[in-house]
Amino acid sequence: MDPTGVITIIGLAWRGLICENLLSAIQADILKNVARNVTQKSLRKFPDDFLFGAATSSYQIEGAWNDGGKGWSMWDHLVRTDPDHIIDGTNGDVAANSYYFYEKDIAILKELGANVYRFSVSWPRILPFGRADYINPEGIAYYNTLIDRLLANNITPFLTIYHWELPQNLNEQGGWLTEDIVDWFGDYARVLFQNFGDRVKHWLTINEPSVHCNLGYAIGLHAPRIKSPGVKYYECGRHILLAHARAYHIYKNEFAHQGGKIGLALDSEMSMPSSNSPEDIQATEDCMMFHLGQFAHPIYSETGNYPQRFIDLIAEASARQGLPESRLRSFSQEQIDYIRGTGDFLSINHYSSNYVYRNASVVNMHEVPSLLDDAQLAFYKDPSWPSSFWIATYGPGLHKLLVYIKNNYNNPIIYITENGFASTTGLNDEGRVSYFREYLTAVLDAIDDGVNVKLYCAWSLMDNFEWTFGYSIRFGLYEIDENDPEKTRRPRKSALVFKEIVRTRTIDMDYNPDPYASSAINKKTSIVLLAAISLIKTVF
Ligand SMILES: *[C@@H]1O[C@H](CO)[C@@H](O)[C@H](O)[C@H]1NC(C)=O
């Protein structure tokens, strides 16, 4: 605002025009709020202890890929050695530049009224070579500042120890395919507990074991691009479970005095039978075992170990293929006991649901050997579900999943650590608005059913590097133009709606903010108020 503009506004105010306008605007606002409060009385409220937050991950937002003493991760390696593998040829070198712009992230978290920020630590930023024999002081300093700034703003940090950024050095030594990673990961986790555990009380060891092993070691889409859907996929999962358990035991044995809670971030879609046939119903149960159960059952069930159906189906398929033993390596009783019970809460990332079936058509449908062939099933999404890219909106699926977890894993404390919708650029993200409303309604339904769900984190706080999709797919409550050097975070309609849900703790289906108008109006209103105040000061 230039000085002449301010003078003009003061001049207008002098003539009483703005005061009148302000008054009628305020009156209209009061009337609207009264009307809204009346309808909201009948709405369900989120309980007082329910937390709202937003999530990100280090490689997707930090940038500074080669600054501050950071080493290479396997993603830095992938985007340099095979840039064409990323759809739009981009990478995470700068991303949202949160390494330098973390204050912008804190500002938008505050604007949303978020109680929680779920972020991840970059392993090679802390340990540039992967091993704990050299700790990068600049990496420690960065996360210390971030954590301090969050706490100073009343935002609780939920820290993910590993969100797919394996140091390339360790990847070259076998990565998730060698049991050595259990030691490497445990040593890395200990460094984080030592440095941040006085302030961080919520720890997530590993993000989405199922997705990470599937994309990285089964279909070979993500780093380290290994294609082995029937063998290495299971090895990856096995080592992730053991590494998670190692970090858990280190925390409980050496850092119990810090009084924090620790779990891992599981992912699951909800499976529903395609028909009432016993085959489809069995296939649906099996589908849950092959996705959620593979990682949840060893930790959260009474007995521990993989689900029996998971063990049996892989053994049967291996026998059909003439193998002398199952492609799924079994855990020793000692390992089963080591993993069982290593979760203080159950954290779940959820996006969509599937209809599942099993009939003659699935027998030769999938690659042999593979997870899906082992499971002997197939699934599809209802075409009527509003969808964008791979996300199909079906809110009741989250309700069913939460009830499923309550019933199958002894009613644990549940944190929803990711849930969100894909879009392209633009601030009017109606699809995401409907998605959040539907899924948050499902959370209220689950709370009514006695599910112990305590946190909802939207994915994602802002647009970021969406792995092989680069910036072609957006998940942000806030939009970022990746070509803008300032990486300005602009609230989408979904951010304004989410903020109102957090503020009122209810879901107002009629709230209809205009993301293009709101920022301009706020600016105008504050200029008018400033002018009015200075006018009053001058006159009186
Ligand atoms: C198997 O079930 C699917 C889903 O219900 C159906 O589309 C397909 O036609 C069925 N195939 C056979 C061979 O029964």
The ligand as a Gaussian input file, in Angstrom:
#p B3LYP/6-31G(d) Opt

LIG

0 1
 C      -15.374000     -62.537000     -11.201000
 O      -15.931000     -61.484000     -10.402000
 C      -15.875000     -60.210000     -11.010000
 C      -16.349000     -59.174000      -9.989000
 O      -17.588000     -59.494000      -9.462000
 C      -16.690000     -60.201000     -12.288000
 O      -16.587000     -58.930000     -12.909000
 C      -16.145000     -61.284000     -13.221000
 O      -16.956000     -61.359000     -14.369000
 C      -16.104000     -62.623000     -12.522000
 N      -15.432000     -63.592000     -13.386000
 C      -15.754000     -64.898000     -13.441000
 C      -14.964000     -65.725000     -14.386000
 O      -16.618000     -65.363000     -12.741000

